[in-house]
Amino acid sequence: MWSVRRSERSNGAGPSAGGRGPVASSPVRDLILYIVLVINVLSMFALIAGVLLHSGKGGGLSDMFGGGGGAALGSSAAERNLNRITFVFALVWIVTLLALSFLLVR
């Protein structure tokens, strides 16, 4: 019995030979991987932009795009919406990062 298993390994007939195991690559899996990767990169850039647009102690980049007009429109509501949008992009980035970690296991 041991000699049969040993000969299977030496002939390359085992599941690890040839790269076609239980987690083999398929066209559908590759398509999902590329879609998740694109969503991850887009959410990363949106997250960076959202963080940079927040007004901090120095005003941030949000003052560059009409800081005086923001007071008339209710800057606290705009800041709350920016917080919510940034939070959603952070969640999307984390979920796609976890999905990529599961998809890239080979």
C-alpha positions in Angstrom: 0.0 0.0 0.0 2.8 2.4 0.8 4.6 1.6 -2.5 1.4 2.6 -4.5 1.2 6.0 -2.9 4.9 6.5 -3.3 4.7 5.7 -7.0 1.7 8.0 -7.5 3.7 10.9 -6.1 6.8 10.1 -8.2 4.7 9.8 -11.4 3.0 13.2 -10.7 -0.5 11.7 -10.5 -1.4 13.2 -7.1 -3.7 16.2 -6.6 -0.7 18.6 -6.1 0.8 17.7 -9.4 -0.1 19.8 -12.4 -1.6 22.7 -10.4 -5.2 21.3 -10.7 -6.2 20.8 -7.1 -9.3 21.7 -5.3 -8.5 25.4 -5.6 -7.8 25.3 -9.3 -8.0 28.4 -11.5 -11.0 28.8 -13.7 -12.2 31.6 -16.1 -15.1 32.5 -13.8 -12.8 32.7 -10.8 -10.3 34.8 -12.7 -13.1 37.2 -13.8 -14.3 37.6 -10.2 -10.8 38.2 -9.1 -10.2 41.0 -11.7 -13.6 42.6 -10.8 -12.9 42.6 -7.1 -9.4 43.9 -7.8 -10.7 46.9 -9.8 -13.3 47.6 -7.1 -10.6 47.5 -4.5 -8.4 50.0 -6.4 -11.2 52.4 -7.1 -12.4 52.3 -3.5 -8.8 52.9 -2.3 -8.5 56.1 -4.4 -12.0 57.2 -3.3 -11.0 56.6 0.3 -7.9 58.7 -0.1 -9.9 61.5 -1.8 -12.5 61.4 1.0 -9.9 61.6 3.7 -8.2 64.5 2.0 -11.4 66.4 1.6 -12.2 66.4 5.3 -11.7 69.7 7.0 -9.3 69.4 9.9 -7.6 72.1 12.0 -6.0 73.6 8.9 -9.1 73.6 6.8 -8.2 70.7 4.6 -8.8 70.5 0.9 -12.5 71.1 1.3 -11.8 74.8 1.7 -10.2 75.0 -1.7 -13.5 74.1 -3.4 -15.6 76.9 -1.9 -15.0 77.0 1.8 -17.0 80.3 2.1 -20.0 78.9 0.3 -20.1 75.9 2.5 -21.2 78.0 5.5 -24.3 79.2 3.7 -25.3 75.7 2.6 -24.8 74.1 6.0 -21.2 72.9 6.3 -22.1 70.5 9.1 -24.5 68.5 6.9 -21.9 68.4 4.1 -19.2 67.2 6.6 -21.6 64.5 7.9 -22.3 63.3 4.4 -18.6 63.3 3.7 -18.0 61.2 6.8 -20.7 58.7 5.7 -19.3 58.4 2.2 -15.8 57.9 3.5 -17.0 55.3 5.9 -18.8 53.4 3.1 -15.7 53.5 0.9 -13.6 52.2 3.9 -16.0 49.3 4.3 -16.0 48.5 0.6 -12.2 48.5 0.6 -12.0 46.2 3.7 -14.5 43.7 2.2 -12.8 43.6 -1.2 -9.4 43.2 0.6 -10.7 40.2 2.5 -12.3 38.8 -0.7 -8.9 39.2 -2.5 -7.2 37.4 0.3 -9.5 34.4 -0.1 -9.4 34.5 -3.9 -5.6 34.6 -4.1 -5.0 31.5 -2.0 -3.8 28.9 -4.4 
